[in-house]
Amino acid sequence: MKLATRDELCSGCRVCQMVCANENFGENNPKKGVVRIVAHFPDPGRYSVKVCDECGTCQSVCPVGAISKNDRGALVVDETTCIGCLTCVEACPHGVMMTHPSRIAPFKCTLCGRCVEYCPRGAIYDADAKRA
Amino acid sequence: MNGYAGQILRIDLSARRSEKSPLPDELVRDYIGGRGFAAKLLWDEVPKGAAPFSEANRVIIASGPFSGLFLPASGKITFASKSPATGGYGDSNMGGHLAAELKYAGYDAVIIGGRASAPLVIVIDDDRIEFRDAGKYWGKGALISEKMLKEDLGEDFQIATIGPAGEKLVKFACVSHDFGRQAGRTGIGAVLGWKNVKAIAVRGSKTIPVYDQEKAYAKGRQMYEVCFSKPGFKEWTPEGTAGVTDWVNEVGAFPTRNFSTTYFEGHQDINGSALRTRIKVTDKGCFGCPIPCGKYSRVKFGGKETYVEGPEYETIALLGGDCALTSIEDVAYANYVCDELGLDTISGGNVCAFAIECYEKGILTKERVGRELKWGDLESVSYLLNQIANREGIGDLLAEGVRTASAELGGGSERFAIQVKGLEWSGYEARWAPSMMLSYMTCDVGAHHNRSWAITHDVATGRDSLTGKADKVIELQHTRPLFDALGVCRLQWVEIGFELQHYEQMFPLVTGMPYDWKQLLKVSERIWNLTRAFSLREVPGFGRQLDYPPARFMEEPVPSGPAQGKLLTRDKIDALLDDYYKKRGWNADGVPTREKLHELGLDFVAEELATCGRL
């Protein structure tokens, strides 16, 4: 799976963030969702959607090797190894290595695919599936 | 407390102090949330007889148990206050992202009382509550202020603002949020303005607990899947509420030239199709919404691009048909003017149309107004809106709303001051729609459509018969406002046929409270009787005499269009009211009986009404 976006379809509803947080943390809290929506209002009136494309920058900058692939092929942060230096957060080119006040370790997309499944607008899609 | 953030935030502006307290169990049990919380808190906290513009009046901001959760369109928040427009119970709800954010910050409701000594912004950042000087925003537009505050505080704050109209205490000033959502009705923006609150900014990071996380998450997914499967999911969204414009004209219910008639010849130029094909930039959704009704638009005037969320149907009806504006671009621009000034587009359009008719009839003169007023003239409308928001010239009187303005102007203008209880009528003319007429007459806040949108029932069951109309209105007045208590939008149900049973199934999963839909409707009936009682307590003479529509609707047959010749004469209006009161368990003056209040667990209301001599 490779996440990609059609920004022009996004309506800013944040269903992606909610389903993400429920799936990955079992919580109703979009601040624990790993999709980032940037609203450009009042003008020009559009949204940008930022998702992880598994570019590997986070893994390459992590000083303690806390970031490795899960069985779906997504890079994830090992909380026990992570020292909370946030170097990966600063380095992430899409701003989707996330932090939350309740957690020391940052967190990111696990490629669970729920955002693709539940975005009401088709604004997030699986580029691999599209090619297939 | 499952489904809730668990706290109430109380703000005393006079002392610049805030206090957090646990959400009371009995408030949750008996009133659920949102509008229910607002009704009970106003009843308890606003002393009898307090002026709308006084330190004793409160602004209540309340979400519901569904707000901010993973289920369709869970973004509704209620603003409530003793209304400066009506003197009675006033509330208005809006979507956007404020309800969710407030719950993530840890609060189900905010109670704002007192009055700040100078304009301020209330900043709620999780546990931290701060009062910031609002000098640099005061006098600025509602949209501009939101933009400035986002720059100053951070993009991730959700912000509610008022515009100049709220600052100048215009009786139909609204509360604005998310560059185009408004709690538009009953003048709550003016109450905030009087209290010197320019804005409320909220940011939260907390998790909302639910009773059964696993099942609630599964149910939430299923709810979205059901929405996705509805034919309306794809068909309804592109035009949103504006899509109903043609139909309302075809059934002869479209406000046209101050409700003088009910079919607008130019409606194809201001309808959903015109919006979609000519000016729409993007769909703009509220929190969790699968079918965003928000249409964000761009229009060009004088070489300058203007952006506005809308126009949605109500704006098209009141600024469009009612002022006879001839293009969707003109309606969108007038919409923008209202949004920036912080004026409700419904009352704003209604008041402008009233003024234009007064001018046409010679009740208002060029000297008094300061210019000519004409139907279909954007400059006339824009001029009036600015005069009103700044309370300049004739605007100072019009800012009081059509009831007060007509009483002052005389000349028979009361006949065509289209309002009930002091609140201007919204987008459905009802001379050939008895259940819609009754809905407007008996709506708790005044002439507003959203408590009971019954016109489809009229069309489906016979528009010349009064039979069964009161029953339907009562059913809708319990069902629709229940959404405002739950903190979720009703449009999935109304527009794409999403079934009510899903909310019933979700409620216990979220809250752990074993209420079925019937019990929830009983709560809604309790709230309905409480808001009625609030106005009975506060407004002298409240009751049957304030449930009548304007004389135009009882005495002037519709002059043209599909409803030509139709009207509901006073004897029919009385028959509707008699039937309605009886079925509600109210007396002939529209006062809930002691028995009904007892049945609803409102004995404390009966006692208070007896003390006031109303029972």
Contacts between the chains, C-beta under 8 A, distances in Angstrom:
chain1	res1	chain2	res2	distance
A	8	B	282	7.2
A	11	B	282	7.2
A	11	B	283	4.6
A	11	B	284	5.9
A	11	B	285	3.5
A	11	B	289	7.4
A	11	B	292	4.2
A	11	B	294	7.4
A	12	B	284	6.3
A	12	B	285	5.5
A	13	B	285	3.7
A	13	B	286	6.9
A	13	B	287	6.6
A	13	B	288	5.9
A	13	B	289	4.9
A	13	B	290	7.3
A	13	B	292	6.5
A	14	B	97	7.4
A	14	B	100	8.0
A	14	B	287	6.0
A	14	B	288	6.8
A	15	B	70	7.9
A	15	B	224	7.1
A	15	B	288	5.9
A	15	B	290	7.2
A	18	B	69	7.9
A	18	B	70	4.4
A	18	B	288	6.5
A	19	B	70	6.4
A	19	B	221	7.4
A	22	B	70	5.2
A	22	B	213	7.9
A	22	B	217	4.6
A	22	B	220	7.2
A	23	B	217	7.8
A	26	B	213	5.4
A	26	B	214	7.6
A	26	B	217	7.4
A	27	B	207	4.3
A	27	B	213	7.7
A	28	B	68	6.7
A	28	B	69	5.1
A	28	B	70	5.9
A	28	B	207	6.1
A	28	B	208	4.5
A	28	B	209	8.0
A	28	B	210	6.2
A	29	B	104	6.5
A	29	B	205	7.6
A	29	B	206	6.9
A	29	B	207	4.1
A	29	B	208	7.0
A	30	B	100	7.4
A	30	B	104	7.7
A	31	B	104	6.7
A	31	B	204	7.8
A	31	B	205	5.0
A	32	B	207	7.5
A	38	B	155	7.6
A	39	B	155	7.5
A	41	B	147	7.9
A	41	B	178	7.8
A	41	B	179	4.3
A	41	B	296	7.7
A	41	B	307	7.7
A	42	B	143	5.5
A	42	B	147	6.1
A	42	B	179	4.8
A	42	B	307	5.0
A	43	B	298	7.8
A	43	B	305	7.2
A	43	B	307	4.7
A	44	B	281	7.2
A	44	B	298	7.9
A	44	B	307	7.5
A	45	B	281	4.5
A	45	B	282	5.7
A	45	B	284	7.6
A	45	B	296	4.4
A	45	B	298	6.8
A	45	B	307	5.3
A	46	B	281	7.1
A	46	B	282	5.6
A	47	B	282	7.4
A	100	B	205	6.5
A	101	B	126	7.9
A	101	B	205	5.3
A	102	B	205	7.4
A	102	B	207	8.0
A	118	B	221	6.8
A	118	B	224	5.6
A	120	B	224	7.0
A	120	B	227	7.4
A	120	B	228	6.9
A	120	B	233	7.8
A	120	B	289	7.7
A	120	B	290	3.8
A	120	B	291	7.4
A	121	B	283	7.7
